[in-house]
Amino acid sequence: MAKIVEMPKLSPTMEEGQIATWHVKEGDAVDVDDLLAEVETDKATMEFRSFDKGVLLKILFGDGAIVRLGDPVAIIGEAGEDVSDLVAQAEKAKASSDDAPAAEAPKDEAPAATPAPPAPSPASGGASAPAVVASSVDATGRVKASPYVRKLARERGLDLRTISGSGPGGRIVARDLDGTSAGSAPAGRVAAAPVSREPEVVKLSMMRKTIARRLTESKQNVPHFYLTIDVDAGPLVALRKQLNTDLGQLDPPKKVSFNDFVVKAVAIAITRSPTVNATFTPDALIYHRRVDISVAVAVDEGLVTPVVRNADQKSLVQINEEVADLAGRARDKKLKPEEMTNGTFSISNLGMFGIDEFSAVINPPEGAILAVGGIRKEPVVVEGAVVPGQRMKMTLSCDHRVVDGAVGAAFLAELRKVLERPTQILAF
């Protein structure tokens, strides 16, 4: 007996999801736990798997559609089964959704394939049209790419049909467009006409909606105050240089970044000044005994904060490898929701982008976030003499409901001690 398949809850805070790619088509047989589609949620791109066995009789929302939690997305049943009543029932639900797309073609009408770019005739003197990359085009002729990747391609004047995808099933992801532009398309890709100067209106993704909501709630509901220190980064620079020289002799060679030192130093400072590692609730203050550091990572659609668990118990090399893995999967939207939640303290580092100093917005329910600027070369006074120096500014944003000024100052004092005498990081 046919049944309606509803949009499942794929992350703890999910209220709606955007269908990125269907992995099956109408008429395909599906089994329990088969991958039906990829869905972009407020957290990441998640796998939508089947809870039933049968034939996919009807897809109710196509790629790019935004579907509310619990709304119908497909119908599964037995081959040849009449599902007109269920389709009508689902259409009523779709009509009540503000984001519902136009009704799709009837079941017995095959979807139109996207036409391939026409090849110029030999008489025109133009170059032959490049071949379509089959792995990135599905059986209906539709390019396998998310709305965001399609937007990037339009901005860069690229023909997605000629680009090979490195994502699941040949899906084109953002990294496949790197190093490509309309004016310098590599072999096998097409340089399109100049992009219109009219503004482009892009619908908010699930991730961008969530970022906007959470940051607004944070600034409206959390009383922020800020404390800034300027750290002598000379010893840190020297230690990192020596350590990376030594690590480079290993097989395979390893290295650590300034950010790895900051993560470890913050973890050590938290163990020495634990009252900063806290969360406010309406009924109590929660002081965490675990040191789980949320590390801000820039992705195509905003910012995510994967968590380094028990950072106080990990070495610099372990932190480096874990952050690299988390950041890579964050950019590919492959992080699990539990890898981005329940941190106890956040770090946002913009030093690598040339930023000297900034203030970050607290990531609720955490009680503080550290904003890290770049290392600056400037003259400093040492024992009455002006000498070359290297400095690094850090600003702590505190939730005044749980972190008082003295608490924040005590934490920053410990952090300064660790960073200005960084060899202790190696022994902790």
C-alpha positions as CSV (number, residue, x, y, z in Angstrom):
1,M,0.0,0.0,0.0
2,A,1.4,3.4,-1.0
3,K,2.3,5.9,1.6
4,I,3.5,9.5,1.8
5,V,7.1,10.1,2.8
6,E,7.6,13.2,4.9
7,M,10.6,15.4,5.4
8,P,12.4,13.9,8.5
9,K,14.2,15.8,11.2
10,L,17.8,15.5,10.1
11,S,19.3,17.8,12.8
12,P,18.3,18.7,16.3
13,T,17.2,22.3,15.4
14,M,15.9,21.6,11.9
15,E,12.6,23.3,11.0
16,E,12.9,23.0,7.2
17,G,15.3,21.7,4.7
18,Q,16.3,22.4,1.1
19,I,16.5,19.4,-1.2
20,A,20.0,19.6,-2.8
21,T,19.9,16.5,-5.0
22,W,17.7,13.5,-5.5
23,H,19.6,10.3,-5.8
24,V,16.7,8.3,-7.1
25,K,14.1,9.0,-9.8
26,E,10.4,8.1,-10.1
27,G,10.0,4.4,-10.9
28,D,13.2,3.3,-9.1
29,A,13.0,0.5,-6.6
30,V,14.1,1.5,-3.1
31,D,14.9,-0.5,0.0
32,V,15.1,0.4,3.7
33,D,18.1,2.7,4.3
34,D,18.6,3.5,0.6
35,L,19.8,7.1,0.0
36,L,16.9,9.0,-1.4
37,A,18.3,12.6,-1.5
38,E,20.7,15.0,0.1
39,V,19.1,17.8,2.1
40,E,20.6,21.1,3.2
41,T,19.6,21.8,6.8
42,D,20.5,24.6,9.2
43,K,23.6,22.6,10.2
44,A,25.0,20.8,7.1
45,T,24.0,18.7,4.0
46,M,22.5,15.6,5.4
47,E,21.6,12.2,3.9
48,F,17.8,11.5,3.6
49,R,17.4,7.8,3.6
50,S,14.3,5.6,3.1
51,F,12.4,4.1,6.0
52,D,10.4,1.9,3.6
53,K,10.8,-0.7,0.8
54,G,9.0,-0.3,-2.5
55,V,9.0,1.8,-5.6
56,L,9.4,5.6,-5.7
57,L,6.1,6.5,-7.4
58,K,6.1,10.3,-7.1
59,I,8.6,13.0,-6.2
60,L,6.6,16.0,-4.8
61,F,9.4,18.5,-4.5
62,G,12.3,18.8,-7.0
63,D,15.9,19.9,-6.4
64,G,16.3,23.3,-4.7
65,A,12.8,23.2,-3.1
66,I,12.5,24.2,0.6
67,V,10.3,21.8,2.5
68,R,9.1,22.2,6.1
69,L,9.7,19.5,8.7
70,G,6.9,16.9,8.4
71,D,5.6,18.0,4.9
72,P,5.2,15.4,2.2
73,V,8.2,15.0,-0.2
74,A,7.5,11.7,-2.1
75,I,5.2,8.7,-2.3
76,I,6.5,5.1,-2.1
77,G,4.3,2.1,-2.9
78,E,4.0,-0.9,-5.3
79,A,4.8,-0.6,-9.0
80,G,1.7,0.6,-11.0
81,E,-0.3,1.5,-7.8
82,D,-2.8,4.4,-8.2
83,V,-1.6,7.2,-6.0
84,S,-3.9,10.0,-7.3
85,D,-5.6,10.4,-3.9
86,L,-2.3,10.7,-2.1
87,V,-1.0,13.2,-4.7
88,A,-4.1,15.3,-4.1
89,Q,-3.6,15.1,-0.4
90,A,0.0,16.1,-0.7
91,E,-0.8,19.0,-3.0
92,K,-3.1,20.5,-0.4
93,A,-0.2,20.4,2.1
94,K,2.1,22.0,-0.6
95,A,-0.4,24.8,-1.2
96,S,-0.3,25.8,2.5
97,S,3.5,26.3,2.3
98,D,4.9,29.7,1.5
99,D,7.9,28.1,-0.1
100,A,6.0,25.5,-2.2
101,P,7.2,25.3,-5.8
102,A,4.9,25.1,-8.8
103,A,3.3,21.7,-9.3
104,E,5.4,19.2,-11.2
105,A,4.6,17.5,-14.5
106,P,2.1,14.5,-14.3
107,K,3.7,11.2,-13.5
108,D,3.3,9.8,-17.0
109,E,5.0,12.9,-18.5
110,A,8.8,12.6,-18.6
111,P,10.6,15.6,-17.4
112,A,12.2,17.7,-20.1
113,A,16.0,17.3,-20.4
114,T,18.1,20.4,-20.2
115,P,19.3,21.1,-23.7
116,A,23.0,20.9,-24.4
117,P,24.7,24.1,-25.5
118,P,24.5,24.2,-29.4
119,A,27.7,23.6,-31.3
120,P,28.7,26.4,-33.7
121,S,28.7,25.3,-37.3
122,P,32.0,24.9,-39.0
123,A,31.1,27.7,-41.3
124,S,30.9,30.2,-38.5
125,G,34.6,29.7,-37.7
126,G,33.8,29.2,-34.0
127,A,35.2,26.5,-31.8
128,S,33.3,23.3,-31.3
129,A,31.1,23.1,-28.3
130,P,32.8,21.2,-25.4
131,A,31.5,17.8,-24.6
132,V,29.1,17.5,-21.7
133,V,30.6,15.7,-18.6
134,A,28.2,12.8,-18.2
135,S,29.0,12.1,-14.6
136,S,27.7,15.5,-13.5
137,V,24.4,15.2,-15.4
138,D,21.6,12.9,-14.3
139,A,19.4,10.8,-16.5
140,T,17.0,13.7,-17.1
141,G,19.8,15.9,-18.3
142,R,19.8,18.0,-15.1
143,V,23.2,19.1,-13.8
144,K,23.9,17.7,-10.3
145,A,24.7,20.8,-8.3
146,S,23.2,22.7,-5.4
147,P,21.5,26.1,-5.9
148,Y,24.5,27.8,-4.3
149,V,27.0,26.1,-6.7
150,R,24.7,27.2,-9.6
151,K,24.8,30.7,-8.3
152,L,28.7,30.6,-8.2
153,A,28.8,29.3,-11.7
154,R,26.5,32.1,-13.0
155,E,28.7,34.7,-11.3
156,R,31.8,33.3,-12.9
157,G,30.2,32.7,-16.3
158,L,30.7,29.0,-16.2
159,D,28.8,26.2,-17.9
160,L,28.3,23.5,-15.3
161,R,27.5,20.9,-17.9
162,T,31.2,20.9,-18.9
163,I,32.6,20.6,-15.3
164,S,33.4,17.3,-13.7
165,G,32.0,17.0,-10.2
166,S,34.0,15.5,-7.3
167,G,31.0,15.2,-4.9
168,P,28.9,12.1,-4.3
169,G,27.6,10.5,-7.5
170,G,29.5,13.1,-9.6
171,R,27.8,16.1,-8.0
172,I,29.5,19.4,-8.6
173,V,30.6,21.1,-5.4
174,A,32.1,24.6,-4.8
175,R,35.7,23.4,-4.9
176,D,35.2,22.2,-8.4
177,L,34.8,25.8,-9.6
178,D,38.1,27.0,-7.9
179,G,40.6,28.7,-10.2
180,T,38.0,29.2,-12.9
181,S,36.6,32.4,-14.3
182,A,34.7,33.5,-17.4
183,G,37.7,35.2,-18.9
184,S,40.1,32.3,-18.3
185,A,38.1,29.1,-18.6
186,P,40.4,26.0,-18.6
187,A,40.3,23.5,-21.5
188,G,36.9,21.8,-21.7
189,R,35.0,24.7,-20.1
190,V,33.1,27.6,-21.7
191,A,33.7,31.3,-21.1
192,A,30.2,32.8,-21.1
193,A,29.0,36.3,-22.1
194,P,29.5,39.2,-19.6
195,V,27.4,38.9,-16.5
196,S,24.5,41.3,-16.2
197,R,25.1,44.3,-13.9
198,E,21.6,44.0,-12.4
199,P,21.6,42.8,-8.8
200,E,21.0,39.1,-8.3
201,V,18.5,38.1,-5.6
202,V,19.5,34.8,-4.0
203,K,17.2,33.0,-1.7
204,L,18.6,32.4,1.8
205,S,20.0,29.0,2.4
206,M,19.1,27.0,5.4
207,M,22.6,27.7,6.9
208,R,22.4,31.4,6.2
209,K,18.9,31.7,7.8
210,T,20.2,29.9,10.9
211,I,23.3,32.1,11.2
212,A,21.2,35.3,10.8
213,R,18.7,34.1,13.4
214,R,21.3,33.0,16.0
215,L,23.5,36.1,15.7
216,T,20.5,38.3,16.0
217,E,19.3,36.5,19.1
218,S,22.8,36.6,20.6
219,K,23.2,40.4,20.2
220,Q,19.6,41.0,21.4
221,N,19.5,38.7,24.3
222,V,23.1,38.3,25.5
223,P,24.7,41.4,27.3
224,H,28.1,41.5,25.6
225,F,31.2,43.3,27.0
226,Y,34.7,43.2,25.7
227,L,38.2,42.9,27.1
228,T,41.3,43.3,24.9
229,I,45.0,42.3,25.5
230,D,48.1,42.8,23.3
231,V,50.4,39.8,23.6
232,D,54.1,39.6,22.9
233,A,54.1,37.0,20.1
234,G,57.9,36.9,19.6
235,P,58.5,33.8,21.7
236,L,55.5,32.0,20.0
237,V,56.8,32.8,16.5
238,A,60.3,31.5,17.4
239,L,58.9,28.3,19.0
240,R,56.6,27.5,16.1
241,K,59.5,28.0,13.6
242,Q,61.7,25.6,15.5
243,L,58.9,23.1,16.1
244,N,57.9,23.0,12.5
245,T,61.6,22.5,11.5
246,D,61.7,19.4,13.8
247,L,58.3,18.1,12.7
248,G,59.3,18.4,9.1
249,Q,61.9,15.7,9.6
250,L,59.3,13.1,10.5
251,D,57.9,10.6,8.0
252,P,55.4,11.7,7.0
253,P,56.3,15.4,7.8
254,K,54.0,17.3,10.1
255,K,53.5,21.0,11.0
256,V,51.4,23.1,13.4
257,S,49.8,26.6,12.8
258,F,49.6,29.6,15.1
259,N,45.9,28.8,15.4
260,D,46.8,25.4,16.9
261,F,48.9,27.1,19.5
262,V,46.0,29.5,20.3
263,V,43.5,26.6,20.7
264,K,45.9,24.7,23.0
265,A,46.8,27.9,25.0
266,V,43.2,28.7,25.5
267,A,42.5,25.2,26.7
268,I,45.3,25.5,29.3
269,A,44.2,28.9,30.4
270,I,40.6,27.5,30.9
271,T,42.0,24.8,33.2
272,R,43.7,27.5,35.3
273,S,40.7,29.9,35.2
274,P,37.7,27.6,34.9
275,T,35.0,30.1,35.8
276,V,35.2,31.5,32.2
277,N,34.1,28.1,30.9
278,A,30.5,28.5,31.8
279,T,26.9,28.7,30.5
280,F,24.0,30.9,31.7
281,T,20.5,29.4,32.2
282,P,17.5,31.1,33.7
283,D,17.8,29.0,36.8
284,A,21.5,28.3,37.2
285,L,25.0,28.9,36.1
286,I,26.6,25.8,34.6
287,Y,30.4,25.5,35.0
288,H,31.8,22.9,32.6
289,R,34.5,20.5,33.6
290,R,35.1,19.5,30.0
291,V,37.1,21.8,27.7
292,D,35.4,21.6,24.3
293,I,36.6,24.4,22.0
294,S,34.4,25.6,19.2
295,V,36.7,26.8,16.3
296,A,35.0,29.2,13.8
297,V,35.5,28.0,10.2
298,A,34.5,30.2,7.2
299,V,32.5,28.3,4.6
300,D,30.8,29.3,1.4
301,E,27.6,30.3,3.0
302,G,28.8,31.8,6.3
303,L,30.4,30.5,9.4
304,V,30.3,27.2,11.3
305,T,31.9,26.2,14.6
306,P,33.1,22.5,14.7
307,V,34.2,21.5,18.2
308,V,37.5,20.1,19.3
309,R,36.6,17.9,22.2
310,N,38.8,17.7,25.3
311,A,41.3,20.2,23.8
312,D,43.2,20.4,27.1
313,Q,44.1,16.7,26.7
314,K,45.4,16.8,23.1
315,S,48.8,17.7,21.7
316,L,49.4,20.4,19.2
317,V,49.7,17.9,16.4
318,Q,46.5,16.2,17.4
319,I,44.7,19.6,17.4
320,N,46.2,20.4,14.0
321,E,45.0,17.2,12.4
322,E,41.6,17.4,14.0
323,V,40.9,21.0,13.1
324,A,42.1,20.3,9.5
325,D,39.7,17.4,9.2
326,L,36.8,19.3,10.8
327,A,37.4,22.4,8.6
328,G,37.6,20.3,5.4
329,R,34.3,18.5,6.1
330,A,32.7,21.7,7.2
331,R,33.4,23.3,3.8
332,D,32.0,20.2,2.1
333,K,28.9,20.3,4.4
334,K,29.7,16.8,5.7
335,L,29.9,17.6,9.4
336,K,27.5,15.7,11.7
337,P,25.3,18.0,13.8
338,E,26.9,16.6,17.0
339,E,30.3,17.8,15.7
340,M,29.0,21.4,15.7
341,T,27.2,21.6,19.0
342,N,27.8,21.6,22.8
343,G,31.1,23.5,22.8
344,T,32.0,25.3,26.0
345,F,34.1,28.2,24.6
346,S,34.7,29.6,21.1
347,I,37.7,30.9,19.2
348,S,37.4,33.1,16.0
349,N,40.8,33.8,14.3
350,L,40.9,36.3,11.5
351,G,44.6,36.9,11.7
352,M,45.3,35.0,8.5
353,F,43.1,37.4,6.7
354,G,45.2,40.4,7.7
355,I,42.8,41.6,10.5
356,D,44.7,43.2,13.5
357,E,41.7,43.4,15.9
358,F,38.0,42.7,16.1
359,S,35.2,41.7,18.4
360,A,33.2,38.5,17.9
361,V,29.6,37.7,18.6
362,I,29.1,35.1,21.4
363,N,28.0,31.7,20.2
364,P,25.1,30.8,22.6
365,P,24.8,29.0,25.0
366,E,28.6,29.5,25.5
367,G,29.6,32.3,27.8
368,A,32.5,33.7,25.9
369,I,34.4,33.9,22.5
370,L,37.9,34.9,21.9
371,A,38.6,37.0,18.7
372,V,42.2,36.6,17.5
373,G,44.0,39.1,15.3
374,G,47.1,38.7,13.2
375,I,50.7,39.0,14.4
376,R,52.1,42.5,13.7
377,K,55.7,43.6,13.4
378,E,56.2,46.9,15.2
379,P,58.7,48.7,17.5
380,V,58.3,48.0,21.2
381,V,60.0,49.3,24.3
382,V,62.1,46.7,26.2
383,E,63.9,47.9,29.4
384,G,63.9,51.5,28.1
385,A,65.1,50.7,24.6
386,V,63.1,50.6,21.4
387,V,63.5,47.3,19.6
388,P,61.8,45.3,16.9
389,G,58.8,43.3,18.2
390,Q,55.9,41.1,17.3
391,R,52.5,41.6,18.9
392,M,49.1,40.0,18.7
393,K,45.8,41.4,19.9
394,M,43.0,39.3,21.3
395,T,39.6,40.4,22.4
396,L,37.4,38.4,24.7
397,S,33.6,38.8,24.2
398,C,31.9,37.9,27.5
399,D,28.3,37.2,28.5
400,H,28.0,39.5,31.5
401,R,25.3,37.3,33.0
402,V,27.9,34.6,33.7
403,V,31.4,36.1,33.1
404,D,32.2,39.2,35.2
405,G,34.9,41.6,34.3
406,A,37.3,40.2,36.9
407,V,36.7,36.6,35.7
408,G,37.4,37.6,32.1
409,A,40.5,39.5,33.1
410,A,41.8,36.6,35.1
411,F,41.4,34.3,32.1
412,L,43.2,36.7,29.8
413,A,46.1,37.0,32.3
414,E,46.5,33.2,32.3
415,L,46.3,33.2,28.5
416,R,49.0,35.8,28.2
417,K,51.3,33.9,30.5
418,V,50.9,30.8,28.3
419,L,51.4,32.5,25.0
420,E,54.4,34.6,26.1
421,R,56.1,31.5,27.6
422,P,54.9,29.0,25.0
423,T,57.2,26.1,25.8
424,Q,54.8,25.1,28.6
425,I,52.3,24.3,25.8
426,L,54.5,21.4,24.8
427,A,54.5,19.9,28.3
428,F,50.8,20.3,29.0
